[in-house]
Amino acid sequence: MTRQLFVNRLIALTMALLVLCPGAAWSQGQPTRQFPGNALRGVIEFGEPPDVLLNGSPCRLSPGARIRNTSNMMVLSGTMSGAKATVHYTLDNAGQLRDIWVLRDQEIAQKPWPQTPQQAAQWEFDAGNQTWTQP
């Protein structure tokens, strides 16, 4: 069998699998993201970096802040200017935003989720199921 014939058969087999099993690799949907126990939920309006509005109050992104979009890909803060999103976030020791995850619709629907450090201190977090329970 010549090399070209082998390549052609491999391409044909790959195409047949894609036709016979459409979306098999993608049918599982997006993987569940794991958020840390200190992540809070809020609404962020991105301004000119490093300035944002967090739940309507001025806040700043920390140096080296990490922003993840709904595909869990890191994005630059400048690309988010003017956007408003429901997010999970963590703060650094200075009270600046350190980690931000822009939430998908199914993650937003997952309730309850603490919005303040006081709520997080009183509620219980199940890291395996990514759920919070109120006392």
Secondary structure as the mmCIF struct_conf table of DSSP 4:
data_model
#
loop_
_struct_conf.conf_type_id
_struct_conf.id
_struct_conf.beg_label_comp_id
_struct_conf.beg_label_asym_id
_struct_conf.beg_label_seq_id
_struct_conf.end_label_comp_id
_struct_conf.end_label_asym_id
_struct_conf.end_label_seq_id
HELX_RH_AL_P HELX_RH_AL_P1 ARG A 3 LEU A 20
BEND BEND1 CYS A 21 CYS A 21
TURN_TY1_P TURN_TY1_P1 PRO A 22 GLN A 28
BEND BEND2 GLN A 30 GLN A 30
HELX_LH_PP_P HELX_LH_PP_P1 PRO A 31 PRO A 36
TURN_TY1_P TURN_TY1_P2 GLY A 37 ASN A 38
STRN STRN1 LEU A 40 PHE A 46
BEND BEND3 GLU A 48 GLU A 48
TURN_TY1_P TURN_TY1_P3 PRO A 49 PRO A 50
STRN STRN2 ASP A 51 LEU A 54
TURN_TY1_P TURN_TY1_P4 ASN A 55 GLY A 56
STRN STRN3 SER A 57 ARG A 68
TURN_TY1_P TURN_TY1_P5 THR A 70 SER A 71
BEND BEND4 ASN A 72 ASN A 72
STRN STRN4 MET A 74 VAL A 75
HELX_RH_3T_P HELX_RH_3T_P1 SER A 77 MET A 80
TURN_TY1_P TURN_TY1_P6 SER A 81 GLY A 82
STRN STRN5 LYS A 84 LEU A 91
TURN_TY1_P TURN_TY1_P7 ASN A 93 ALA A 94
BEND BEND5 GLY A 95 GLY A 95
STRN STRN6 LEU A 97 VAL A 102
HELX_LH_PP_P HELX_LH_PP_P2 LEU A 103 ARG A 104
HELX_RH_AL_P HELX_RH_AL_P2 ASP A 105 ILE A 108
TURN_TY1_P TURN_TY1_P8 ALA A 109 ALA A 109
BEND BEND6 GLN A 110 GLN A 110
BEND BEND7 GLN A 115 THR A 116
HELX_RH_AL_P HELX_RH_AL_P3 PRO A 117 GLN A 122
BEND BEND8 TRP A 123 TRP A 123
STRN STRN7 GLU A 124 ASP A 126
TURN_TY1_P TURN_TY1_P9 ALA A 127 GLN A 130
STRN STRN8 THR A 131 THR A 133
#
